[in-house]
Amino acid sequence: MIRKSGELTSETFVNRFGGKGSLQVTKLLEMDQLQGKGRLFARNLLQPGCSLGWHEHKGDIEAYYIITGEGTVDDNGTMVPVAAGDVMFTANGESHSIENTGTEDLEFIALILYV
């Protein structure tokens, strides 16, 4: 199966989890394609100054792969700078947030799998 770029669905969230500004989420796979193993495989985009607010993962894990830009991740209360090529992992029961602290768009892939 191939999903062409024109077939991908996008959604914009405002102040997601109490974050600042908007978050654009483009689903790379739909939930049914994850076959009950997870709930998200998506390309995310935060413009400068925007953030995805602090939230906890219960019953799932999440990984971010930073494609472009730079930002700051709050990894369970520890602030960590991230940039292109970095991977962030949040285990079941842990919390995180991410903010674009750079001058260009922060683009990252997010994968959420059930545990």
N, C-alpha and C positions, 0 to 999 in steps of 0.2 A: 504494500500500500504506500502510496505517495500522497502527501498533503501539499498541494500547491499553495503558494503564499496568499493567493486570493481566496482560498477556502478557510483560512485561519480566522477565528473570531477574536475580537478585542473588546475589552471593557475598561472603562476609566472609573476609578474609585477616588472619591474626595475625602481627605482626612482619614484614610484607612487605618483602623486601630488607633485613632487619635493622632495620627501623623499630620504633617503639614503639606498642604497642596494636594496635587493629584498624582496618582500612580496609574500608569497604563499597563494592562496585563493582556498579552496575546497568548492564547492557549495553543501550544504546539501539538498537544494531544487532548482529546476530550476525555471526560471522566470514564465513559464506558470503554474507551480504548486502553485505559490503565487496568482494566479487568479486575477491579476490586482490590488492587494492590496499593493504590494511592489516590490522591485527589487533585494533584496539580503537577503539570509539566508545562512551564510557560516562560516566555520572554517578558521581562519586566523593565519598565522605563520610568526613571525619576528625573525630572528636570532639576537644575540647580536650585538648592534651597528646599526641595521637597523631601518628604520622608515617609516611610512605612512605620507606623507606631509600634511600641512595645507590646508584645503578645507572647503567650505561653503555648507550647505544643503539648497536647495531651492525647496520647494514643497514636501519635505520628512523629516523624522526623522530617527535617527540612535541610536541604543543601542549596546554597547559592554559588553560582560560578559567575564572577564578574567579567564581563566582556569588554566594556569601555567605561571610562570615567573613573572617578574616585569618590570615596565617601567614608563614613564612619559607622561601624556596627557596634551596637551595645550588646555585647555577648555576656548575658547573665550578670550585668552590672559592670563589666569591664569594657571600656571604650577602646576600640581597635580600628586603626585606619585600614582601608581596603582599596585596591586598585585592580586594573585589568590583569587577569590571570590568577587572582586569588580565589580561594574556595572557603566558604564559611559553612559550618555544620552545626545544626541545633538538634540535640538529642531529645527523646521523649522526656517531658517534665521540665525542660529548659526553656528559657525565654530570650528574645532578641528583638532588635529593631535595626533599621538601616536608614541613613540620611545621606543625601547627595550634598557633600561639602565642597565639591569642585565647581568648575566654571563651564563644564560641558555635561551633556546628559550622562547619567549613570544607568548603564544597561546591564542586566544580569539575568541568567537563567535560574529559575526556581524549580525544585523538584520536591514534592511532599509525598512520602510513602507511609503507609500504615504499619504499625508494629504489632 
